[in-house]
Amino acid sequence: MYGTIFNLKVKPGHEAALIKVFNEEQGNPAGAVALFVMQPDANGPWIGVAVFESKETYVANAESPGQHANFLKMMEHLESEPEWTDGTYVIGETL
């Protein structure tokens, strides 16, 4: 499995709108396994985890016009561009 962990600095008052973008605009990309976004108790940047079947499906999604359009909608609610850490998941299981 392959994917990314990302940090989102949400603009104050834009939390509900950003959740709406994720729920309504993201859809279910080909090869997607899971998506989690956490609002930490410590009020820092939101933390997200996206998991795909493979690096190829991840890259295909990242380079798609639809994902670019979703990214632009997401950016309307962020203070800065997300910080991304891409890589291969070496341990993963559903408990």
C-alpha positions as CSV (number, residue, x, y, z in Angstrom):
1,M,0.0,0.0,0.0
2,Y,1.1,3.5,-0.7
3,G,-0.2,7.0,0.3
4,T,0.4,10.2,2.1
5,I,0.2,11.8,5.5
6,F,-0.7,15.5,5.4
7,N,-1.1,18.5,7.6
8,L,-3.9,21.1,7.0
9,K,-3.8,24.6,8.5
10,V,-7.5,25.4,8.4
11,K,-8.6,29.0,8.3
12,P,-10.6,30.0,11.4
13,G,-14.3,29.5,10.8
14,H,-13.8,27.3,7.7
15,E,-13.8,23.9,9.5
16,A,-17.4,22.9,8.4
17,A,-16.8,24.1,4.9
18,L,-13.6,22.0,4.6
19,I,-15.4,18.9,5.9
20,K,-18.1,19.5,3.3
21,V,-15.4,19.6,0.5
22,F,-14.0,16.3,1.7
23,N,-17.5,14.7,2.0
24,E,-19.0,15.9,-1.2
25,E,-16.2,16.6,-3.6
26,Q,-13.6,13.9,-2.9
27,G,-15.6,10.9,-4.1
28,N,-14.0,7.5,-4.1
29,P,-10.9,7.6,-6.3
30,A,-9.8,4.4,-8.1
31,G,-7.4,2.5,-5.9
32,A,-8.3,4.4,-2.8
33,V,-8.3,2.2,0.4
34,A,-8.9,4.7,3.2
35,L,-9.0,8.4,4.1
36,F,-8.8,9.8,7.6
37,V,-8.7,13.4,8.7
38,M,-8.1,14.2,12.4
39,Q,-8.7,17.5,14.3
40,P,-6.2,17.2,17.1
41,D,-7.3,18.1,20.7
42,A,-4.3,20.4,20.9
43,N,-5.8,22.7,18.2
44,G,-2.9,22.3,15.8
45,P,-3.1,21.6,12.1
46,W,-5.5,18.9,11.1
47,I,-3.7,15.6,10.2
48,G,-4.8,13.4,7.3
49,V,-3.9,10.0,6.1
50,A,-4.7,8.7,2.6
51,V,-4.1,5.1,1.7
52,F,-4.1,3.7,-1.9
53,E,-3.6,0.2,-3.3
54,S,-0.3,1.1,-4.9
55,K,2.0,4.0,-5.8
56,E,0.6,3.9,-9.4
57,T,-3.0,4.4,-8.2
58,Y,-1.9,7.2,-5.9
59,V,0.0,9.0,-8.6
60,A,-2.8,8.6,-11.1
61,N,-5.2,10.2,-8.6
62,A,-2.8,13.0,-7.7
63,E,-2.3,13.8,-11.4
64,S,-6.0,13.7,-12.4
65,P,-7.9,16.8,-13.4
66,G,-10.7,16.0,-10.9
67,Q,-8.3,15.8,-8.0
68,H,-6.7,19.1,-9.0
69,A,-10.2,20.7,-9.0
70,N,-10.8,19.2,-5.5
71,F,-7.5,20.6,-4.3
72,L,-8.4,24.1,-5.5
73,K,-11.7,23.9,-3.6
74,M,-9.8,22.7,-0.5
75,M,-7.3,25.5,-0.7
76,E,-10.1,28.1,-0.3
77,H,-10.4,26.9,3.3
78,L,-6.7,26.6,4.2
79,E,-4.1,29.2,5.3
80,S,-1.3,27.5,3.3
81,E,-0.7,24.6,1.1
82,P,-0.7,21.2,2.9
83,E,2.5,19.6,4.0
84,W,2.7,16.1,2.4
85,T,4.7,13.1,3.4
86,D,4.4,10.4,0.7
87,G,5.5,6.8,1.0
88,T,5.0,3.1,1.2
89,Y,3.1,1.8,4.2
90,V,5.1,-1.1,5.6
91,I,2.6,-2.1,8.3
92,G,-1.1,-1.9,8.0
93,E,-4.0,-3.9,9.3
94,T,-7.6,-3.5,10.2
95,L,-8.2,-4.2,13.9
